[in-house]
Amino acid sequence: MIEEHRFAPFVRILGKGKSGTRSLTREEAAESMGMILDGQVRPEQLGAFLMLLRVKEEAPEELAGFADAVRARYAVGREIAVDLDWSTYAGKKNRHPWYLLVALCLASHGRKVFMHGSKGHTPGRVYVEDMLSMFNLPSCDSWSKVETELSRVSFAYMSVDYFCPPLGDIIQLRPILGLRSPVHTLCRMLNPAQAEASIDGVFHPAYGPMHQKTAQLLGGARNLTMKGDGGEAEIRPDAECLLQWVENGELKEYDWERIVAKRFVKEESIEPQTLLNVWRGDEAHEYGEKAIISTMAVVLRLLGEEGDVAALLAQAAELWQGRKVSMFS
């Protein structure tokens, strides 16, 4: 008789049918993800596990347990000074990644921003990693390189392929499985450098509370989850946006009002050069500049700045006008 594989019980917990299925405990989730990261799971087990989680919908305790396993095996190993952790895993389809310019503007004013993500898993989308070279920025391949870039320009980007390669491999299963797996959610919540503040975006509103409660379980001081444009952490200036916060362990939420009444038409194509031109001030872009100001105002609130919406928007506009263009051009 063939002995049951050690990973089989975790698949069974998730796949026993409507009456028998339950979520994994945080400890079970940590153990199962640990086996995945250690290469102790067969491919068919991994596919079944990921898709059963997808159908059930991952629970915050499961995501927290998965994060526990990642942190135990892929810890940075030293303290890195970061003000803001910014995850970017969705890519943009109909708009430029204006949030990158928000991050660069904040960095030009001395805020240390660490951005992490993945690219290439969904056709037709534009990823931040593909834009970095235009701004004379590398995609860091080590934590020492991240430290160097944060010291040099207060901004660093690192792909999950480098800080946790197994998760990078799983993300690339998207075109094979036909669906995003819970790993896409997990990566957004990792905050690998343990920044005091973190921000992430969701595409489906139902995922917001899941992200919010996971951040609470993981103990981050300040986290913001938003249904941003294209699933990224970017405010649409022509639409209301639900902001879901974790502040010192407490869950809060409220709507961020649109700053323009009209709806902007989606762009026919996304030209990367436009992003650089707007950064340099060589090209005006009404939607882009308003998205930048709105997003930056929200991020300033996340970073601890005081004031009402009008004051935050005014501060964001002032920072944008005073950005140090030469740092990233």
PyMOL commands that set and color helices and strands:
alter all, ss='L'
color gray80, all
select helices_A, chain A and resi 8-14+26-37+43-56+60-73+98-108+128-135+143-153+160-163+165-171+174-177+182-189+205-218+229-231+272-280+286-302+309-321+325-328
alter helices_A, ss='H'
color red, helices_A
select strands_A, chain A and resi 84-88+113-117+155-159+197-201+222-226+241-247+250-256
alter strands_A, ss='S'
color yellow, strands_A
deselect
rebuild
show_as cartoon
